[in-house]
């Protein structure tokens, strides 16, 4: 079992009801990165997209990069255009 798989297991057990907004953003970002690192782009995208919609997220630049990478890898070039700031 990889460390990313373990991380996902632990992050999935996290109850977001007990987290602050900042902590919830961190959990969402870490889930996305863990799935991304395993090349599970379909699993990673929803986490990154939810953070991307929060324009004030401290992860905004990172999330834009990951979404751009995923869009490019999947040849979804129209999505790339929508990521322009």
N, C-alpha and C positions, 0 to 999 in steps of 0.2 A: 504494500500500500504506500503510495507516494505521500509526501508531506502535504501536497495540495488537496489530495483526497481527504486526508485527516482534517485539514483546515475546513474544508467544506462541511464535513460531518459536524464539527463543533459549531461552525457558524450557523448551520441549519437548526441547531438546537437552541439558538438564541431567541428569546422571546422579546420582540421589538416593543411590546407594550411597556416594558420596564426600562427602556433606553431613552436617553435624550435625543433630540434631533441630530445633534453632532455625532453621537455614538451610532445612531441608526445609519447615517451616511457612511461612517467608517465600515460598518458591517456590510452594507450594500457594495461598497467599493472592493472590500477584501473578497467577497463572494465572486464578484465579477472578475477580479484578477486571478483568483484560483481557477475558475473555469477557463478563462482565457489561456492560462499557462498550460492547461491540459488540452488546448486546442478545441475546446467545447464551446465554440463561438455562439451557437444557438442558446446555450444556457447563460453565457456571459452577457449577451446583448441586453436582455431586459434590465439587468442591474445597472449597466452603464447608461441605458436610455432614461431610467428613472432619475438618475443623478444629473444627467444632461439637462433635463427639464427644469431642474433647480438651478437657475442661472447664477445663484449666489453660492453654490457649493464650492468648498475649497478644493474639490477634486475636479472642477470643471475642465481645466486644461488637460489633465490626465485622461479623463473620460472621453474628451473629444479625440485625443490621440487613439485610444483603444477602439472607439467606434469607427474612426477613419481607417484604421488598420483592418478591422473586420470587414468593413464595406469593400475595401480594395481587394482583400483576399477572396471575397465572395463575388467579386466583379459587379458589385452594386454601385455603379458610378453615380447614379442619380442621388443616392443617399449621401455620397461624398459632397455633392454640391450643397446639400442642405446643412452640412456641418460648418459652413463658412460662418465666421462671426461677424 
